[in-house]
């Protein structure tokens, strides 16, 4: 099951300025976090799915890069998004 458009709009509405604000860093990080959680659950059941494992690693890397950018430019926004999503470094 992929993340539906309605779920994406809710994520961007909650973490961005609006549901159409897909470019905000917080919205992108929240979307990547939802996708990572979904793929992690898939990997628990399908251990030998190497394509999904590679996708998961790439998504974690993209999220890490966005978090690194955010920590360099605005530490308060970084702390807020980390606390809100429950991400740890």
SEFIZA-3560 file (N, C-alpha, C; in Angstrom, 3 decimals):
REM SEFIZA-3560
<numar><xx>0.831</xx><yy>-1.182</yy><zz>0.000</zz><atom>N</atom></numar>
<numar><xx>0.000</xx><yy>0.000</yy><zz>0.000</zz><atom>CA</atom></numar>
<numar><xx>0.876</xx><yy>1.247</yy><zz>0.000</zz><atom>C</atom></numar>
<numar><xx>0.650</xx><yy>2.091</yy><zz>-0.958</zz><atom>N</atom></numar>
<numar><xx>1.364</xx><yy>3.357</yy><zz>-1.028</zz><atom>CA</atom></numar>
<numar><xx>0.665</xx><yy>4.394</yy><zz>-0.160</zz><atom>C</atom></numar>
<numar><xx>1.350</xx><yy>5.468</yy><zz>0.127</zz><atom>N</atom></numar>
<numar><xx>0.748</xx><yy>6.574</yy><zz>0.862</zz><atom>CA</atom></numar>
<numar><xx>-0.156</xx><yy>7.322</yy><zz>-0.111</zz><atom>C</atom></numar>
<numar><xx>-1.419</xx><yy>7.455</yy><zz>0.248</zz><atom>N</atom></numar>
<numar><xx>-2.383</xx><yy>8.066</yy><zz>-0.653</zz><atom>CA</atom></numar>
<numar><xx>-2.252</xx><yy>9.585</yy><zz>-0.666</zz><atom>C</atom></numar>
<numar><xx>-2.908</xx><yy>10.189</yy><zz>-1.633</zz><atom>N</atom></numar>
<numar><xx>-2.885</xx><yy>11.641</yy><zz>-1.775</zz><atom>CA</atom></numar>
<numar><xx>-3.485</xx><yy>12.327</yy><zz>-0.562</zz><atom>C</atom></numar>
<numar><xx>-4.541</xx><yy>11.740</yy><zz>-0.002</zz><atom>N</atom></numar>
<numar><xx>-5.190</xx><yy>12.335</yy><zz>1.165</zz><atom>CA</atom></numar>
<numar><xx>-4.245</xx><yy>12.341</yy><zz>2.371</zz><atom>C</atom></numar>
<numar><xx>-3.508</xx><yy>11.251</yy><zz>2.528</zz><atom>N</atom></numar>
<numar><xx>-2.560</xx><yy>11.162</yy><zz>3.641</zz><atom>CA</atom></numar>
<numar><xx>-1.437</xx><yy>12.176</yy><zz>3.453</zz><atom>C</atom></numar>
<numar><xx>-0.963</xx><yy>12.336</yy><zz>2.222</zz><atom>N</atom></numar>
<numar><xx>0.083</xx><yy>13.309</yy><zz>1.943</zz><atom>CA</atom></numar>
<numar><xx>-0.406</xx><yy>14.724</yy><zz>2.247</zz><atom>C</atom></numar>
<numar><xx>-1.639</xx><yy>15.025</yy><zz>1.852</zz><atom>N</atom></numar>
<numar><xx>-2.189</xx><yy>16.355</yy><zz>2.125</zz><atom>CA</atom></numar>
<numar><xx>-2.277</xx><yy>16.611</yy><zz>3.623</zz><atom>C</atom></numar>
<numar><xx>-2.665</xx><yy>15.599</yy><zz>4.381</zz><atom>N</atom></numar>
<numar><xx>-2.736</xx><yy>15.748</yy><zz>5.838</zz><atom>CA</atom></numar>
<numar><xx>-1.351</xx><yy>15.987</yy><zz>6.440</zz><atom>C</atom></numar>
<numar><xx>-0.356</xx><yy>15.268</yy><zz>5.929</zz><atom>N</atom></numar>
<numar><xx>1.007</xx><yy>15.444</yy><zz>6.428</zz><atom>CA</atom></numar>
<numar><xx>1.489</xx><yy>16.857</yy><zz>6.150</zz><atom>C</atom></numar>
<numar><xx>1.281</xx><yy>17.337</yy><zz>4.917</zz><atom>N</atom></numar>
<numar><xx>1.733</xx><yy>18.682</yy><zz>4.567</zz><atom>CA</atom></numar>
<numar><xx>0.922</xx><yy>19.751</yy><zz>5.295</zz><atom>C</atom></numar>
<numar><xx>-0.353</xx><yy>19.462</yy><zz>5.535</zz><atom>N</atom></numar>
<numar><xx>-1.185</xx><yy>20.424</yy><zz>6.265</zz><atom>CA</atom></numar>
<numar><xx>-0.715</xx><yy>20.547</yy><zz>7.717</zz><atom>C</atom></numar>
<numar><xx>-0.328</xx><yy>19.429</yy><zz>8.303</zz><atom>N</atom></numar>
<numar><xx>0.093</xx><yy>19.416</yy><zz>9.704</zz><atom>CA</atom></numar>
<numar><xx>1.498</xx><yy>20.002</yy><zz>9.885</zz><atom>C</atom></numar>
<numar><xx>2.406</xx><yy>19.699</yy><zz>8.969</zz><atom>N</atom></numar>
<numar><xx>3.807</xx><yy>20.076</yy><zz>9.151</zz><atom>CA</atom></numar>
<numar><xx>4.245</xx><yy>21.244</yy><zz>8.278</zz><atom>C</atom></numar>
<numar><xx>3.488</xx><yy>21.559</yy><zz>7.233</zz><atom>N</atom></numar>
<numar><xx>3.836</xx><yy>22.688</yy><zz>6.385</zz><atom>CA</atom></numar>
<numar><xx>2.923</xx><yy>23.859</yy><zz>6.661</zz><atom>C</atom></numar>
<numar><xx>2.932</xx><yy>24.830</yy><zz>5.758</zz><atom>N</atom></numar>
<numar><xx>2.070</xx><yy>25.991</yy><zz>5.917</zz><atom>CA</atom></numar>
<numar><xx>0.645</xx><yy>25.682</yy><zz>5.479</zz><atom>C</atom></numar>
<numar><xx>0.511</xx><yy>24.847</yy><zz>4.448</zz><atom>N</atom></numar>
<numar><xx>-0.804</xx><yy>24.429</yy><zz>3.970</zz><atom>CA</atom></numar>
<numar><xx>-0.665</xx><yy>23.044</yy><zz>3.355</zz><atom>C</atom></numar>
<numar><xx>-1.789</xx><yy>22.481</yy><zz>2.904</zz><atom>N</atom></numar>
<numar><xx>-1.719</xx><yy>21.142</yy><zz>2.314</zz><atom>CA</atom></numar>
<numar><xx>-1.066</xx><yy>21.159</yy><zz>0.938</zz><atom>C</atom></numar>
<numar><xx>-0.918</xx><yy>22.340</yy><zz>0.344</zz><atom>N</atom></numar>
<numar><xx>-0.284</xx><yy>22.458</yy><zz>-0.962</zz><atom>CA</atom></numar>
<numar><xx>1.177</xx><yy>22.898</yy><zz>-0.852</zz><atom>C</atom></numar>
<numar><xx>1.677</xx><yy>23.070</yy><zz>0.359</zz><atom>N</atom></numar>
<numar><xx>3.052</xx><yy>23.489</yy><zz>0.593</zz><atom>CA</atom></numar>
<numar><xx>3.946</xx><yy>22.258</yy><zz>0.638</zz><atom>C</atom></numar>
<numar><xx>4.228</xx><yy>21.719</yy><zz>-0.532</zz><atom>N</atom></numar>
<numar><xx>5.010</xx><yy>20.487</yy><zz>-0.595</zz><atom>CA</atom></numar>
<numar><xx>6.504</xx><yy>20.744</yy><zz>-0.568</zz><atom>C</atom></numar>
<numar><xx>6.919</xx><yy>22.002</yy><zz>-0.635</zz><atom>N</atom></numar>
<numar><xx>8.330</xx><yy>22.319</yy><zz>-0.690</zz><atom>CA</atom></numar>
<numar><xx>8.961</xx><yy>22.618</yy><zz>0.651</zz><atom>C</atom></numar>
<numar><xx>8.155</xx><yy>22.733</yy><zz>1.699</zz><atom>N</atom></numar>
<numar><xx>8.735</xx><yy>23.059</yy><zz>3.003</zz><atom>CA</atom></numar>
<numar><xx>9.565</xx><yy>21.881</yy><zz>3.512</zz><atom>C</atom></numar>
<numar><xx>10.636</xx><yy>22.210</yy><zz>4.170</zz><atom>N</atom></numar>
<numar><xx>11.543</xx><yy>21.170</yy><zz>4.662</zz><atom>CA</atom></numar>
<numar><xx>10.847</xx><yy>20.290</yy><zz>5.687</zz><atom>C</atom></numar>
<numar><xx>10.070</xx><yy>20.911</yy><zz>6.583</zz><atom>N</atom></numar>
<numar><xx>9.376</xx><yy>20.131</yy><zz>7.602</zz><atom>CA</atom></numar>
<numar><xx>8.392</xx><yy>19.150</yy><zz>6.972</zz><atom>C</atom></numar>
<numar><xx>7.686</xx><yy>19.592</yy><zz>5.934</zz><atom>N</atom></numar>
<numar><xx>6.737</xx><yy>18.716</yy><zz>5.247</zz><atom>CA</atom></numar>
<numar><xx>7.425</xx><yy>17.555</yy><zz>4.564</zz><atom>C</atom></numar>
<numar><xx>8.556</xx><yy>17.834</yy><zz>3.923</zz><atom>N</atom></numar>
<numar><xx>9.293</xx><yy>16.772</yy><zz>3.252</zz><atom>CA</atom></numar>
<numar><xx>9.851</xx><yy>15.769</yy><zz>4.255</zz><atom>C</atom></numar>
<numar><xx>10.367</xx><yy>16.262</yy><zz>5.367</zz><atom>N</atom></numar>
<numar><xx>10.897</xx><yy>15.365</yy><zz>6.392</zz><atom>CA</atom></numar>
<numar><xx>9.784</xx><yy>14.498</yy><zz>6.963</zz><atom>C</atom></numar>
<numar><xx>8.612</xx><yy>15.091</yy><zz>7.190</zz><atom>N</atom></numar>
<numar><xx>7.477</xx><yy>14.331</yy><zz>7.721</zz><atom>CA</atom></numar>
<numar><xx>7.012</xx><yy>13.275</yy><zz>6.716</zz><atom>C</atom></numar>
<numar><xx>7.001</xx><yy>13.623</yy><zz>5.432</zz><atom>N</atom></numar>
<numar><xx>6.606</xx><yy>12.656</yy><zz>4.408</zz><atom>CA</atom></numar>
<numar><xx>7.608</xx><yy>11.512</yy><zz>4.327</zz><atom>C</atom></numar>
<numar><xx>8.898</xx><yy>11.846</yy><zz>4.347</zz><atom>N</atom></numar>
<numar><xx>9.918</xx><yy>10.797</yy><zz>4.328</zz><atom>CA</atom></numar>
<numar><xx>9.793</xx><yy>9.894</yy><zz>5.552</zz><atom>C</atom></numar>
<numar><xx>9.484</xx><yy>10.478</yy><zz>6.705</zz><atom>N</atom></numar>
<numar><xx>9.331</xx><yy>9.687</yy><zz>7.925</zz><atom>CA</atom></numar>
<numar><xx>8.167</xx><yy>8.717</yy><zz>7.801</zz><atom>C</atom></numar>
<numar><xx>7.058</xx><yy>9.165</yy><zz>7.223</zz><atom>N</atom></numar>
<numar><xx>5.901</xx><yy>8.277</yy><zz>7.026</zz><atom>CA</atom></numar>
<numar><xx>6.246</xx><yy>7.154</yy><zz>6.057</zz><atom>C</atom></numar>
<numar><xx>6.939</xx><yy>7.484</yy><zz>4.987</zz><atom>N</atom></numar>
<numar><xx>7.333</xx><yy>6.462</yy><zz>4.015</zz><atom>CA</atom></numar>
<numar><xx>8.327</xx><yy>5.477</yy><zz>4.626</zz><atom>C</atom></numar>
<numar><xx>9.255</xx><yy>5.976</yy><zz>5.437</zz><atom>N</atom></numar>
<numar><xx>10.230</xx><yy>5.103</yy><zz>6.099</zz><atom>CA</atom></numar>
<numar><xx>9.523</xx><yy>4.148</yy><zz>7.051</zz><atom>C</atom></numar>
<numar><xx>8.552</xx><yy>4.654</yy><zz>7.797</zz><atom>N</atom></numar>
<numar><xx>7.804</xx><yy>3.788</yy><zz>8.719</zz><atom>CA</atom></numar>
<numar><xx>7.053</xx><yy>2.703</yy><zz>7.955</zz><atom>C</atom></numar>
<numar><xx>6.464</xx><yy>3.081</yy><zz>6.818</zz><atom>N</atom></numar>
<numar><xx>5.731</xx><yy>2.103</yy><zz>6.000</zz><atom>CA</atom></numar>
<numar><xx>6.677</xx><yy>1.027</yy><zz>5.451</zz><atom>C</atom></numar>
<numar><xx>7.825</xx><yy>1.451</yy><zz>4.933</zz><atom>N</atom></numar>
<numar><xx>8.778</xx><yy>0.483</yy><zz>4.381</zz><atom>CA</atom></numar>
<numar><xx>9.401</xx><yy>-0.383</yy><zz>5.464</zz><atom>C</atom></numar>
<numar><xx>9.572</xx><yy>0.158</yy><zz>6.652</zz><atom>N</atom></numar>
<numar><xx>10.119</xx><yy>-0.620</yy><zz>7.758</zz><atom>CA</atom></numar>
<numar><xx>9.172</xx><yy>-1.755</yy><zz>8.130</zz><atom>C</atom></numar>
<numar><xx>7.890</xx><yy>-1.458</yy><zz>8.176</zz><atom>N</atom></numar>
<numar><xx>6.902</xx><yy>-2.511</yy><zz>8.452</zz><atom>CA</atom></numar>
<numar><xx>6.916</xx><yy>-3.568</yy><zz>7.352</zz><atom>C</atom></numar>
<numar><xx>7.061</xx><yy>-3.144</yy><zz>6.106</zz><atom>N</atom></numar>
<numar><xx>7.126</xx><yy>-4.087</yy><zz>4.990</zz><atom>CA</atom></numar>
<numar><xx>8.364</xx><yy>-4.980</yy><zz>5.113</zz><atom>C</atom></numar>
<numar><xx>9.485</xx><yy>-4.375</yy><zz>5.511</zz><atom>N</atom></numar>
<numar><xx>10.723</xx><yy>-5.150</yy><zz>5.616</zz><atom>CA</atom></numar>
<numar><xx>10.688</xx><yy>-6.159</yy><zz>6.764</zz><atom>C</atom></numar>
<numar><xx>9.894</xx><yy>-5.889</yy><zz>7.797</zz><atom>N</atom></numar>
<numar><xx>9.771</xx><yy>-6.847</yy><zz>8.889</zz><atom>CA</atom></numar>
<numar><xx>9.127</xx><yy>-8.148</yy><zz>8.416</zz><atom>C</atom></numar>
<numar><xx>8.236</xx><yy>-8.057</yy><zz>7.441</zz><atom>N</atom></numar>
<numar><xx>7.544</xx><yy>-9.240</yy><zz>6.937</zz><atom>CA</atom></numar>
<numar><xx>8.269</xx><yy>-9.856</yy><zz>5.743</zz><atom>C</atom></numar>
<numar><xx>9.003</xx><yy>-9.042</yy><zz>4.985</zz><atom>N</atom></numar>
<numar><xx>9.663</xx><yy>-9.501</yy><zz>3.762</zz><atom>CA</atom></numar>
<numar><xx>11.156</xx><yy>-9.205</yy><zz>3.845</zz><atom>C</atom></numar>
<numar><xx>11.847</xx><yy>-10.037</yy><zz>4.575</zz><atom>N</atom></numar>
<numar><xx>13.258</xx><yy>-9.783</yy><zz>4.860</zz><atom>CA</atom></numar>
<numar><xx>14.147</xx><yy>-9.822</yy><zz>3.626</zz><atom>C</atom></numar>
<numar><xx>13.786</xx><yy>-10.572</yy><zz>2.617</zz><atom>N</atom></numar>
<numar><xx>14.661</xx><yy>-10.747</yy><zz>1.462</zz><atom>CA</atom></numar>
<numar><xx>14.325</xx><yy>-9.806</yy><zz>0.305</zz><atom>C</atom></numar>
<numar><xx>13.476</xx><yy>-8.837</yy><zz>0.539</zz><atom>N</atom></numar>
<numar><xx>13.099</xx><yy>-7.872</yy><zz>-0.487</zz><atom>CA</atom></numar>
<numar><xx>14.188</xx><yy>-6.806</yy><zz>-0.588</zz><atom>C</atom></numar>
<numar><xx>15.172</xx><yy>-7.065</yy><zz>-1.438</zz><atom>N</atom></numar>
<numar><xx>16.337</xx><yy>-6.197</yy><zz>-1.516</zz><atom>CA</atom></numar>
<numar><xx>16.027</xx><yy>-4.862</yy><zz>-2.177</zz><atom>C</atom></numar>
<numar><xx>15.084</xx><yy>-4.819</yy><zz>-3.085</zz><atom>N</atom></numar>
<numar><xx>14.722</xx><yy>-3.560</yy><zz>-3.731</zz><atom>CA</atom></numar>
<numar><xx>14.102</xx><yy>-2.596</yy><zz>-2.712</zz><atom>C</atom></numar>
<numar><xx>13.258</xx><yy>-3.120</yy><zz>-1.852</zz><atom>N</atom></numar>
<numar><xx>12.659</xx><yy>-2.284</yy><zz>-0.810</zz><atom>CA</atom></numar>
<numar><xx>13.703</xx><yy>-1.845</yy><zz>0.198</zz><atom>C</atom></numar>
<numar><xx>14.638</xx><yy>-2.719</yy><zz>0.498</zz><atom>N</atom></numar>
<numar><xx>15.701</xx><yy>-2.365</yy><zz>1.435</zz><atom>CA</atom></numar>
<numar><xx>16.545</xx><yy>-1.219</yy><zz>0.882</zz><atom>C</atom></numar>
<numar><xx>16.835</xx><yy>-1.283</yy><zz>-0.400</zz><atom>N</atom></numar>
<numar><xx>17.613</xx><yy>-0.211</yy><zz>-1.024</zz><atom>CA</atom></numar>
<numar><xx>16.820</xx><yy>1.096</yy><zz>-1.000</zz><atom>C</atom></numar>
<numar><xx>15.542</xx><yy>1.035</yy><zz>-1.299</zz><atom>N</atom></numar>
<numar><xx>14.694</xx><yy>2.228</yy><zz>-1.256</zz><atom>CA</atom></numar>
<numar><xx>14.654</xx><yy>2.824</yy><zz>0.139</zz><atom>C</atom></numar>
<numar><xx>14.583</xx><yy>1.963</yy><zz>1.129</zz><atom>N</atom></numar>
<numar><xx>14.559</xx><yy>2.410</yy><zz>2.516</zz><atom>CA</atom></numar>
<numar><xx>15.856</xx><yy>3.137</yy><zz>2.883</zz><atom>C</atom></numar>
<numar><xx>16.982</xx><yy>2.584</yy><zz>2.483</zz><atom>N</atom></numar>
<numar><xx>18.270</xx><yy>3.207</yy><zz>2.776</zz><atom>CA</atom></numar>
<numar><xx>18.382</xx><yy>4.558</yy><zz>2.076</zz><atom>C</atom></numar>
<numar><xx>17.909</xx><yy>4.650</yy><zz>0.825</zz><atom>N</atom></numar>
<numar><xx>17.951</xx><yy>5.917</yy><zz>0.102</zz><atom>CA</atom></numar>
<numar><xx>17.066</xx><yy>6.966</yy><zz>0.768</zz><atom>C</atom></numar>
<numar><xx>15.892</xx><yy>6.564</yy><zz>1.227</zz><atom>N</atom></numar>
<numar><xx>14.994</xx><yy>7.506</yy><zz>1.899</zz><atom>CA</atom></numar>
<numar><xx>15.588</xx><yy>8.013</yy><zz>3.211</zz><atom>C</atom></numar>
<numar><xx>16.202</xx><yy>7.132</yy><zz>3.956</zz><atom>N</atom></numar>
<numar><xx>16.836</xx><yy>7.543</yy><zz>5.214</zz><atom>CA</atom></numar>
<numar><xx>17.955</xx><yy>8.544</yy><zz>4.919</zz><atom>C</atom></numar>
<numar><xx>18.694</xx><yy>8.316</yy><zz>3.851</zz><atom>N</atom></numar>
<numar><xx>19.758</xx><yy>9.240</yy><zz>3.466</zz><atom>CA</atom></numar>
<numar><xx>19.221</xx><yy>10.600</yy><zz>3.060</zz><atom>C</atom></numar>
<numar><xx>18.128</xx><yy>10.614</yy><zz>2.300</zz><atom>N</atom></numar>
<numar><xx>17.513</xx><yy>11.887</yy><zz>1.898</zz><atom>CA</atom></numar>
<numar><xx>17.012</xx><yy>12.656</yy><zz>3.119</zz><atom>C</atom></numar>
<numar><xx>16.371</xx><yy>11.945</yy><zz>4.028</zz><atom>N</atom></numar>
<numar><xx>15.875</xx><yy>12.604</yy><zz>5.240</zz><atom>CA</atom></numar>
<numar><xx>17.029</xx><yy>13.141</yy><zz>6.073</zz><atom>C</atom></numar>
<numar><xx>18.109</xx><yy>12.375</yy><zz>6.160</zz><atom>N</atom></numar>
<numar><xx>19.279</xx><yy>12.818</yy><zz>6.924</zz><atom>CA</atom></numar>
<numar><xx>19.872</xx><yy>14.092</yy><zz>6.328</zz><atom>C</atom></numar>
<numar><xx>19.937</xx><yy>14.161</yy><zz>4.977</zz><atom>N</atom></numar>
<numar><xx>20.468</xx><yy>15.353</yy><zz>4.324</zz><atom>CA</atom></numar>
<numar><xx>19.601</xx><yy>16.567</yy><zz>4.615</zz><atom>C</atom></numar>
<numar><xx>18.281</xx><yy>16.404</yy><zz>4.580</zz><atom>N</atom></numar>
<numar><xx>17.393</xx><yy>17.517</yy><zz>4.895</zz><atom>CA</atom></numar>
<numar><xx>17.544</xx><yy>17.948</yy><zz>6.350</zz><atom>C</atom></numar>
<numar><xx>17.677</xx><yy>16.985</yy><zz>7.247</zz><atom>N</atom></numar>
<numar><xx>17.868</xx><yy>17.318</yy><zz>8.655</zz><atom>CA</atom></numar>
<numar><xx>19.208</xx><yy>18.026</yy><zz>8.885</zz><atom>C</atom></numar>
<numar><xx>20.249</xx><yy>17.601</yy><zz>8.171</zz><atom>N</atom></numar>
<numar><xx>21.550</xx><yy>18.262</yy><zz>8.288</zz><atom>CA</atom></numar>
<numar><xx>21.470</xx><yy>19.702</yy><zz>7.785</zz><atom>C</atom></numar>
<numar><xx>20.748</xx><yy>19.917</yy><zz>6.691</zz><atom>N</atom></numar>
<numar><xx>20.558</xx><yy>21.270</yy><zz>6.167</zz><atom>CA</atom></numar>
<numar><xx>19.816</xx><yy>22.130</yy><zz>7.182</zz><atom>C</atom></numar>
<numar><xx>18.792</xx><yy>21.564</yy><zz>7.769</zz><atom>N</atom></numar>
<numar><xx>17.976</xx><yy>22.307</yy><zz>8.720</zz><atom>CA</atom></numar>
<numar><xx>18.761</xx><yy>22.634</yy><zz>9.987</zz><atom>C</atom></numar>
<numar><xx>19.595</xx><yy>21.729</yy><zz>10.446</zz><atom>N</atom></numar>
<numar><xx>20.379</xx><yy>21.988</yy><zz>11.660</zz><atom>CA</atom></numar>
<numar><xx>21.402</xx><yy>23.096</yy><zz>11.417</zz><atom>C</atom></numar>
<numar><xx>21.931</xx><yy>23.201</yy><zz>10.197</zz><atom>N</atom></numar>
<numar><xx>22.894</xx><yy>24.249</yy><zz>9.894</zz><atom>CA</atom></numar>
<numar><xx>22.231</xx><yy>25.622</yy><zz>9.792</zz><atom>C</atom></numar>
<numar><xx>20.999</xx><yy>25.663</yy><zz>9.278</zz><atom>N</atom></numar>
<numar><xx>20.364</xx><yy>26.945</yy><zz>8.991</zz><atom>CA</atom></numar>
<numar><xx>19.414</xx><yy>27.442</yy><zz>10.073</zz><atom>C</atom></numar>
<numar><xx>18.707</xx><yy>26.539</yy><zz>10.743</zz><atom>N</atom></numar>
<numar><xx>17.746</xx><yy>26.980</yy><zz>11.758</zz><atom>CA</atom></numar>
<numar><xx>17.584</xx><yy>25.881</yy><zz>12.805</zz><atom>C</atom></numar>
<numar><xx>18.347</xx><yy>26.003</yy><zz>13.885</zz><atom>N</atom></numar>
<numar><xx>18.381</xx><yy>24.956</yy><zz>14.915</zz><atom>CA</atom></numar>
<numar><xx>17.042</xx><yy>24.811</yy><zz>15.625</zz><atom>C</atom></numar>
<numar><xx>16.288</xx><yy>25.899</yy><zz>15.751</zz><atom>N</atom></numar>
<numar><xx>15.001</xx><yy>25.826</yy><zz>16.442</zz><atom>CA</atom></numar>
<numar><xx>13.982</xx><yy>25.018</yy><zz>15.634</zz><atom>C</atom></numar>
<numar><xx>13.942</xx><yy>25.223</yy><zz>14.335</zz><atom>N</atom></numar>
<numar><xx>13.049</xx><yy>24.425</yy><zz>13.487</zz><atom>CA</atom></numar>
<numar><xx>13.451</xx><yy>22.955</yy><zz>13.517</zz><atom>C</atom></numar>
<numar><xx>14.768</xx><yy>22.706</yy><zz>13.547</zz><atom>N</atom></numar>
<numar><xx>15.276</xx><yy>21.338</yy><zz>13.627</zz><atom>CA</atom></numar>
<numar><xx>14.798</xx><yy>20.662</yy><zz>14.904</zz><atom>C</atom></numar>
<numar><xx>14.970</xx><yy>21.347</yy><zz>16.031</zz><atom>N</atom></numar>
<numar><xx>14.554</xx><yy>20.774</yy><zz>17.309</zz><atom>CA</atom></numar>
<numar><xx>13.056</xx><yy>20.531</yy><zz>17.352</zz><atom>C</atom></numar>
<numar><xx>12.278</xx><yy>21.449</yy><zz>16.769</zz><atom>N</atom></numar>
<numar><xx>10.823</xx><yy>21.298</yy><zz>16.776</zz><atom>CA</atom></numar>
<numar><xx>10.388</xx><yy>20.079</yy><zz>15.960</zz><atom>C</atom></numar>
<numar><xx>10.966</xx><yy>19.901</yy><zz>14.780</zz><atom>N</atom></numar>
<numar><xx>10.544</xx><yy>18.783</yy><zz>13.918</zz><atom>CA</atom></numar>
<numar><xx>11.009</xx><yy>17.449</yy><zz>14.497</zz><atom>C</atom></numar>
<numar><xx>12.193</xx><yy>17.427</yy><zz>15.107</zz><atom>N</atom></numar>
<numar><xx>12.689</xx><yy>16.201</yy><zz>15.731</zz><atom>CA</atom></numar>
<numar><xx>11.778</xx><yy>15.784</yy><zz>16.883</zz><atom>C</atom></numar>
<numar><xx>11.403</xx><yy>16.757</yy><zz>17.684</zz><atom>N</atom></numar>
<numar><xx>10.538</xx><yy>16.463</yy><zz>18.835</zz><atom>CA</atom></numar>
<numar><xx>9.145</xx><yy>16.032</yy><zz>18.381</zz><atom>C</atom></numar>
<numar><xx>8.634</xx><yy>16.698</yy><zz>17.349</zz><atom>N</atom></numar>
<numar><xx>7.286</xx><yy>16.402</yy><zz>16.878</zz><atom>CA</atom></numar>
<numar><xx>7.178</xx><yy>15.027</yy><zz>16.237</zz><atom>C</atom></numar>
<numar><xx>8.197</xx><yy>14.644</yy><zz>15.468</zz><atom>N</atom></numar>
<numar><xx>8.157</xx><yy>13.361</yy><zz>14.769</zz><atom>CA</atom></numar>
<numar><xx>8.762</xx><yy>12.219</yy><zz>15.578</zz><atom>C</atom></numar>
<numar><xx>9.485</xx><yy>12.543</yy><zz>16.623</zz><atom>N</atom></numar>
<numar><xx>10.097</xx><yy>11.496</yy><zz>17.438</zz><atom>CA</atom></numar>
<numar><xx>11.276</xx><yy>10.838</yy><zz>16.777</zz><atom>C</atom></numar>
<numar><xx>12.024</xx><yy>11.609</yy><zz>15.997</zz><atom>N</atom></numar>
<numar><xx>13.206</xx><yy>11.089</yy><zz>15.303</zz><atom>CA</atom></numar>
<numar><xx>14.398</xx><yy>11.252</yy><zz>16.228</zz><atom>C</atom></numar>
<numar><xx>15.304</xx><yy>10.305</yy><zz>16.176</zz><atom>N</atom></numar>
<numar><xx>16.546</xx><yy>10.440</yy><zz>16.930</zz><atom>CA</atom></numar>
<numar><xx>17.702</xx><yy>10.328</yy><zz>15.947</zz><atom>C</atom></numar>
<numar><xx>18.813</xx><yy>10.936</yy><zz>16.285</zz><atom>N</atom></numar>
<numar><xx>19.956</xx><yy>10.906</yy><zz>15.385</zz><atom>CA</atom></numar>
<numar><xx>20.773</xx><yy>9.671</yy><zz>15.614</zz><atom>C</atom></numar>
//
